């Protein structure tokens, strides 16, 4: 069984993979819904990594507000990103199933920027 640090680093690796996928997709200018999906996933995995690092059991849901409530005490600086992070929550499901939701290029860029900032903050703490 992995220890807390190893578990956290594994989640951060997966979050980085989501960022790579989002960046590559964004560069095509197409499938912007998938950019947003991977951005949400990167933020979610980063927050879960922060919790895992501190040996906190996290919920197996996509609710970033719930994860933020648990994570804030370990990284108070994350409060500055809170509103932007919460905006990523619908991208976990809506973009995969709702054919009516198509984010704009600027929304996809903002989602990716937010996820990158969350990842960077957690990676700095964990590594």
C-alpha positions in Angstrom: 0.0 0.0 0.0 1.3 3.5 -0.9 2.0 6.0 1.8 0.4 9.5 1.7 3.2 11.2 -0.2 3.4 8.4 -2.9 -0.3 8.5 -3.3 -0.3 12.3 -3.6 2.5 12.2 -6.2 0.7 9.6 -8.2 -2.4 11.8 -8.3 -0.2 14.8 -9.4 1.2 12.7 -12.2 -2.3 12.0 -13.4 -3.3 15.6 -13.1 -0.2 16.5 -15.2 -1.4 14.1 -17.9 -4.8 15.8 -17.9 -3.0 19.2 -18.4 -1.0 17.8 -21.2 -4.1 16.5 -22.9 -5.9 19.8 -22.4 -3.0 21.8 -23.8 -2.7 19.5 -26.8 -6.4 19.7 -27.5 -6.5 23.4 -27.1 -3.8 23.8 -29.6 -6.1 22.3 -32.3 -8.9 24.9 -31.5 -11.3 22.0 -31.6 -13.1 19.8 -28.9 -13.0 22.7 -26.5 -15.4 20.7 -24.3 -12.6 18.2 -23.8 -10.1 21.0 -22.8 -12.6 21.9 -20.1 -13.1 18.3 -19.0 -9.4 17.7 -18.7 -8.9 21.0 -16.9 -11.6 20.0 -14.3 -10.0 16.6 -13.9 -6.5 18.1 -13.4 -7.9 20.5 -10.7 -9.8 17.7 -9.0 -6.8 15.4 -8.9 -4.5 18.2 -7.7 -6.9 18.9 -4.8 -7.2 15.2 -4.0 -3.4 15.0 -4.1 -3.2 17.8 -1.5 -5.6 15.9 0.7 -3.8 12.6 0.2 -0.5 14.3 1.1 -2.0 15.1 4.5 -3.5 11.6 4.8 -7.1 13.0 4.5 -9.6 10.6 3.0 -11.3 12.5 0.2 -14.7 11.9 -1.3 -15.0 10.1 -4.6 -17.1 12.8 -6.3 -16.4 15.6 -8.7 -17.5 18.4 -6.4 -14.6 20.8 -6.3 -16.3 23.0 -3.7 -16.4 20.0 -1.3 -12.7 19.3 -2.0 -11.8 23.0 -1.6 -13.5 23.0 1.9 -11.3 20.1 2.9 -8.1 21.5 1.3 -8.1 25.1 2.4 -6.6 24.4 5.8 -3.6 22.8 4.1 -3.1 25.5 1.5 -4.7 28.8 2.6 -3.3 30.5 -0.6 -5.8 28.4 -2.6 -8.6 30.7 -1.4 -7.6 33.2 -4.0 -8.6 30.7 -6.7 -11.7 29.4 -5.1 -14.3 31.1 -7.3 -12.5 30.1 -10.5 -12.0 26.5 -9.3 -15.7 26.1 -8.4 -16.6 27.1 -12.0 -14.8 24.0 -13.2 -17.1 21.6 -11.4 -19.8 21.3 -14.2 -17.1 20.3 -16.7 -16.7 16.9 -15.0 -20.0 15.7 -16.4 -21.9 18.3 -18.5 -19.3 18.4 -21.3 -19.3 14.6 -21.7 -23.1 14.2 -21.9 -24.8 17.5 -22.7 -24.7 18.2 -26.4 -25.9 21.8 -25.8 -22.8 22.8 -23.9 -20.0 24.1 -26.0 -17.5 26.3 -24.3 -15.9 29.2 -26.1 -12.2 29.3 -26.8 -11.7 31.9 -24.0 -13.6 29.7 -21.6 -11.4 26.8 -22.4 -8.3 28.9 -22.0 -9.6 30.2 -18.6 -10.4 26.6 -17.5 -6.9 25.4 -18.4 -5.2 28.4 -16.7 -7.1 27.8 -13.5 -6.2 24.1 -13.5 -2.6 24.9 -14.2 -2.5 27.3 -11.3 -4.1 24.7 -8.9 -1.7 22.0 -10.1 1.3 24.3 -9.7 0.3 25.3 -6.2 -0.1 21.7 -5.0 3.0 20.5 -6.8 5.0 23.1 -5.1 3.8 21.9 -1.7 4.1 18.2 -2.5 7.5 18.2 -4.2 
